[in-house]
Amino acid sequence: MFFKRTYFRKIYNLIYFVAFIFLCFLFFSFFMLQIVTYPVQAAEVVYKSGFHKLHAIQNTAGHKHGIMSKDTMLKVNSVNINRSPYFNPIVHTEIVHSDAEYKAATNNDILSLNYLTKQALKNPEIKSSIYKYLGYKENISIAKSLPEPTLGFGLTDANGLNNPEIGINSMSYWKFSASQAIPFPTKLIINARIKKTIYKSLKDKTITLKLFTVLNVKNVYYNLALLEKDINTFKENLSLLSILLRYADGDYASGRLSARGPIRIILETDQIKTRLILFEKQKNRLIYILSKLTGLKAAYFKNKKAKFTEKVKHFSAQFNKLMNTADKFNPALKEARENIKTSLLGIDLANQGYYPNFSIFAGYGDRYSLQPVISGGISVSIPLYFNENQMPKIEKAKKYSINAVYKYDWVKLRTIQNLRTAISNIKNDYKAYSINKKITEPEAKLLFNSYAKSLMSGKVQTFPLLDSFIKLLLIRLKTYEFKAEYFKDSAFLDAVLGKNVKL
């Protein structure tokens, strides 16, 4: 009877202990589930509120979802926006705008470049990239932490299966144990530094994406502003051609001019009308691209005009000064430098393979009526397989480091080339614009006015006046083109320098 009572008492104690451990596990699981799912629930509430807000704005302001395919390349006329080595066609969807900001931009007749760039920087690809590096930042603290400890429960029965009672034999007991693996301390430190450099490189990659998203918007905007200037110029000159046609008709009626004069003016008028139709088509295409880049509905651009709000200025910055700025702020260069740091830390981490890892453990054995068994110890891993493990890892890390150095050199050479090209283009644009604006265009205008006065006094026929008119028109269009190229090259220079983008 004593044996049975003792035996069943131990069984009951074991059942109670297992039940207690199970209840503790359930409580701990429920607690962790609440902690883990709370951000998800909060995010779901934000998403639902944002979703209702999106529908409200759609109903009031007329927004709708829009997606730009990767095949939509930002090429207008002879301008190739894809000249940047960092350019990547971006997929964009609609952005939810603040009511006050949207109304302020809507009530203005001039398209705000600042507002368009702000909206473009809210596109989903940039947001995705931001949350990617923010999420990777958590790896820094994860790399510093120790591996999870291990808990164990076991039974040691020295009496045999025929007599499983614990407490009779001194070697029989219920055992509880805990162990903790401890890597060599410098391994954790180096691994955390590696995660930090990778986090910085991902952040710099996001800045690069932002820079050239802004560049794309500026290029399209300046092309649109150029097109608006061309359209206005052609429309103004239509009225002038109608006046010339009246004079030519009068000369033809008086016999001083053959029928070729009026016919030629009519042909020039028809050509201008045809160009205006093509300009409207190009304008609609540019508005479509801006709509997809910014997430704004195409109707937003109706009755709005893009304009050159800044002035063309003499460019006097020195290359060395600009290169120092690019070396400090250009995100591609910063990313390449972080990759070098990562590779060097990788070599240090590979060298840590020669150092051992540790593990400590402790145990407690319950023998009921006998004295408990207490155990503990420490174990050390011994690195022995140098040729198969440590040395190949070191060689691999060294090759990655050389690769990172060469990649940095290539990115720097490309940056220098882009910087020199941008500086040269800006200077040439300024020279061409200045010559056209200050010399060529006034001379062409003076020649046209001279022929116009001679025509009204009857001293000259229509053809010389028409030729001078066409020449003046082409020169004026060329002046606008040089102006647009100046601003686009300036925007490209800002992108190379790493300016105008804040995270």
Number of C-alpha atoms within 10 A of each C-alpha: 6 7 9 10 10 14 14 13 12 15 13 12 11 13 12 12 12 12 12 12 11 12 12 12 12 12 11 11 12 12 11 12 11 11 11 11 11 12 11 11 12 11 12 12 12 12 12 12 11 13 13 12 14 17 15 13 17 15 11 8 17 14 22 17 13 19 14 18 12 11 8 12 15 18 14 16 7 6 14 12 19 14 10 15 10 13 16 14 17 22 16 23 22 23 20 19 18 9 11 9 10 15 12 11 17 17 10 12 13 15 21 18 18 12 14 21 22 13 19 26 23 20 22 16 16 19 12 12 18 17 13 15 19 15 11 16 19 13 18 20 11 14 19 17 13 13 12 10 13 11 13 10 12 11 13 15 18 16 16 10 8 6 10 15 22 24 20 16 14 16 14 23 24 19 19 17 17 15 18 17 18 19 17 14 14 13 20 19 15 20 20 19 19 23 21 21 22 21 23 19 23 22 24 22 20 23 24 21 22 26 27 24 23 25 24 27 24 23 24 23 27 23 26 25 22 22 25 17 20 21 20 11 14 18 14 11 16 16 12 13 18 14 12 21 21 12 19 26 19 14 20 16 12 10 10 11 17 14 13 13 20 22 14 16 19 16 11 16 20 13 12 18 15 11 15 18 13 13 16 14 11 17 19 16 15 20 21 17 21 25 24 25 30 24 26 27 21 18 14 17 19 13 10 15 17 21 19 17 10 7 9 17 11 11 14 8 9 9 13 9 10 18 19 12 15 25 19 13 17 24 26 24 24 21 24 23 19 23 24 22 18 25 24 19 20 23 20 18 21 21 16 18 19 16 16 14 18 16 15 15 17 15 17 17 21 18 21 14 10 14 11 16 16 13 13 12 10 12 13 14 11 12 13 10 10 12 9 9 14 17 16 13 18 19 13 14 22 18 13 19 21 14 15 21 18 14 17 21 15 14 17 19 12 15 21 18 12 20 22 16 14 21 22 13 18 25 17 16 22 20 16 17 23 19 13 21 19 10 11 17 21 15 14 21 18 14 17 21 15 13 23 22 13 15 20 11 9 13 10 14 19 24 18 15 21 21 13 20 22 16 16 21 19 13 19 21 19 18 22 20 21 23 22 24 23 26 22 25 21 19 24 28 23 21 27 29 23 23 17 11 17 8 8
